[in-house]
Amino acid sequence: MTGTLELYEGAFWRDPYPAFSVLRTEAPAHEVHLPDGPAWIITRYADVRSALTDPRFSKDWRYTLPPEARADAPANPLPMMILMDPPGHTRLRKLVSRSFTARRMAELRPQVRRYAEDLLDALPVGDQVDLMAHYASLLPVRVICELLGIPETDREQFTAWTRTMLDETSQAESQAASGEMSAYFGRLVEVKRAQPDDALLSALVEVSDDGDRLSAEELVAMAMLLLIAGHETTVNLIGNGTFGLLTHPDQLAMLRERSDLLGAAVEEFLRWDAPVQSPPVRFLSEDVEIGGVTVPAGAIVMLSLAAANRDPEQFPDPDELKIDRDTSGQVAFGYGLHFCLGAQLARIEGQEAFAALLTRFPDISLAVEPEELVHRRSTLVRGLTELPVRLSPAPA
């Protein structure tokens, strides 16, 4: 491979796409060494999309063990749907889908719009403000917590737990945050059993399919998954998309002039700078050949959604932000049986967030040079730690 690439270190966190370009061309299946051990990263669109539906790319960590040790090894201690293969995944997805319906998500749009407008009302005009802390992070947390039925006083703690679990922290810190969140939801599930309400968590407590219900452990895992996935994707969609518009004034001007492009713009933000870099790792059940390289059975594999969405074989001029492009096939929400359950809600939140922001503050601008911005250090998500902007209101 040409030269030495910085992968998951140094300048990679600010801009991983040059490295992904080299990997797609020269090493579409490449072994990397991470703090927790070696893994393989897959970067070409065709390979990533194929792997997302290939049962050999399993969610069962026990494939990393010698065959004779697998039978006695425990499954994942937390029965989280995103970490499971069929039939366990199929059963859980079927149960939760009964409550997480497209109609229920669509009915949330007016509420999302009100939340966005309320948050924008509180922002200072003319002064510098961190849009990540005061808008991009707050809107999705408020939406998913209202949907699940989480008390407002507890919401700030969830953001801290999630950041610790997803960003480059020690394994002990991540496990501690996961344990604290799990214990919280265990208590909240019992409250919902005793005092049900109209929120989604109560619905999950009651949901049944021919007598099959979610266990207490499954309810806790599902609540954690919905909370984490339900706000992290959208936080970074809003942040990355806003950054894209502010560094591409021609695209910002086009979106201001053509509100009909809002839906397409959100899809392009998802493609151009995917909020989820890679979904949780997979484990190979047998040897798999990718790009002329044999990735061995038992390997830990990262499927780079971000690299796939910048593949020129799928998207012409992939490094350019074009809000009117055809984004058909973008894989920001995954593909196949693990396709993001909350994709529709994330799209609704993104559309309403950008519509409200650009209507209220048509002259929004970066308050610092783009090079000064810092990205989170995470193999899972891609997002900014801060987004300092200046806001000017629409003319009276």
URPE-V424063 format. One record per backbone hydrogen bond with DSSP energy under -1.0 kcal/mol. CO is the residue of the C=O (numbers start at 0). NH is the residue of the N-H. E is the energy in kcal/mol with one decimal. If there is no record, write none. Layout:
<<CO/NH/E> <CO/NH/E>>
This chain:
<<8/11/-1.9> <9/12/-1.2> <10/14/-2.1> <15/19/-2.1> <16/20/-2.2> <17/21/-1.8> <18/22/-2.4> <19/23/-2.8> <20/24/-1.6> <21/25/-3.2> <22/26/-1.9> <27/42/-1.5> <29/40/-2.9> <31/38/-2.5> <33/36/-2.1> <36/33/-1.9> <38/31/-3.6> <39/301/-3.5> <40/29/-2.0> <41/303/-2.4> <43/47/-2.8> <44/48/-2.9> <45/49/-1.9> <46/50/-2.5> <47/51/-1.9> <49/52/-1.3> <50/53/-1.1> <53/56/-2.1> <55/57/-1.4> <55/284/-2.2> <57/282/-3.1> <59/62/-1.7> <60/63/-2.1> <61/64/-1.6> <65/68/-2.2> <69/72/-1.0> <77/79/-2.9> <79/82/-2.1> <80/83/-1.6> <84/88/-2.3> <86/90/-2.3> <87/91/-2.1> <88/92/-2.8> <89/93/-2.1> <90/94/-1.9> <91/95/-2.5> <92/96/-2.2> <95/98/-1.5> <95/99/-2.2> <98/100/-1.2> <100/104/-2.0> <101/105/-2.6> <102/106/-2.0> <104/107/-1.3> <105/108/-1.5> <107/111/-2.6> <108/112/-2.4> <109/113/-2.0> <110/114/-2.4> <111/115/-2.5> <112/116/-2.3> <113/117/-2.5> <114/118/-2.3> <115/119/-2.2> <116/120/-1.9> <119/122/-1.3> <128/388/-2.7> <129/133/-2.1> <130/134/-1.1> <130/135/-2.7> <131/136/-2.6> <134/138/-2.5> <136/140/-1.1> <137/141/-2.4> <138/142/-2.3> <139/143/-2.8> <140/144/-2.3> <141/145/-2.2> <142/146/-2.3> <143/147/-2.4> <144/148/-2.1> <144/149/-2.8> <146/199/-3.6> <147/200/-1.1> <150/153/-1.6> <151/154/-1.3> <153/157/-1.0> <154/158/-1.3> <155/159/-1.5> <156/160/-2.4> <157/161/-2.6> <158/162/-2.3> <159/163/-2.0> <160/164/-2.1> <161/165/-2.1> <162/166/-2.5> <166/168/-2.1> <169/173/-2.4> <170/174/-2.6> <171/175/-2.2> <172/176/-2.3> <173/177/-2.4> <174/178/-2.5> <175/179/-2.2> <176/180/-2.4> <177/181/-2.5> <178/182/-2.4> <179/183/-2.1> <180/184/-2.5> <181/185/-2.1> <182/186/-1.9> <183/187/-2.4> <184/188/-2.7> <185/189/-1.3> <186/190/-1.7> <187/191/-2.4> <188/192/-2.0> <189/193/-1.8> <190/194/-2.9> <198/202/-1.6> <199/203/-2.4> <200/204/-1.8> <201/205/-1.6> <202/206/-1.7> <208/211/-2.0> <211/208/-1.8> <214/218/-2.6> <215/219/-2.0> <216/220/-2.2> <217/221/-2.6> <218/222/-2.4> <219/223/-2.3> <220/224/-2.4> <221/225/-2.8> <222/226/-2.3> <223/227/-2.7> <224/228/-2.7> <225/229/-1.6> <227/231/-2.4> <230/234/-2.6> <231/235/-1.9> <232/236/-1.8> <233/237/-2.5> <234/238/-2.2> <235/239/-2.9> <236/240/-2.1> <237/241/-2.2> <238/242/-2.3> <239/243/-2.3> <240/244/-2.3> <241/245/-2.5> <242/246/-1.3> <247/250/-1.1> <247/251/-1.9> <248/252/-2.5> <249/253/-1.9> <250/254/-2.2> <251/255/-2.0> <252/256/-1.9> <253/257/-1.9> <257/260/-1.9> <258/261/-1.7> <260/264/-2.9> <261/265/-2.2> <262/266/-1.8> <263/267/-2.0> <264/268/-2.5> <265/269/-2.2> <266/270/-1.8> <267/271/-3.4> <268/272/-2.0> <274/381/-2.6> <276/304/-1.4> <276/305/-1.8> <281/300/-3.0> <282/57/-2.1> <283/297/-2.7> <287/294/-3.4> <289/292/-1.8> <292/289/-3.2> <294/287/-2.4> <295/298/-1.9> <298/283/-2.1> <299/39/-2.9> <300/281/-2.5> <301/41/-2.6> <302/304/-1.1> <303/307/-2.1> <304/308/-2.2> <306/309/-1.2> <307/310/-1.6> <310/313/-1.7> <310/314/-2.5> <316/319/-1.7> <321/324/-1.8> <326/329/-2.3> <330/333/-2.1> <332/339/-2.5> <335/338/-1.9> <339/342/-1.4> <341/345/-2.5> <342/346/-2.3> <343/347/-2.3> <344/348/-2.7> <345/349/-2.7> <346/350/-2.8> <347/351/-2.6> <348/352/-2.7> <349/353/-2.3> <350/354/-2.3> <351/355/-2.4> <352/356/-2.1> <353/357/-2.5> <354/358/-1.6> <355/359/-2.5> <356/360/-2.6> <359/393/-1.2> <360/363/-1.3> <364/389/-2.8> <368/371/-2.1> <369/372/-1.4> <373/384/-2.9> <375/377/-1.1> <376/167/-2.1> <379/276/-1.6> <379/277/-1.2> <382/375/-3.2> <386/130/-2.6> <387/366/-2.6> <388/128/-2.3> <389/364/-2.0> <390/125/-2.4> <391/362/-1.1>>
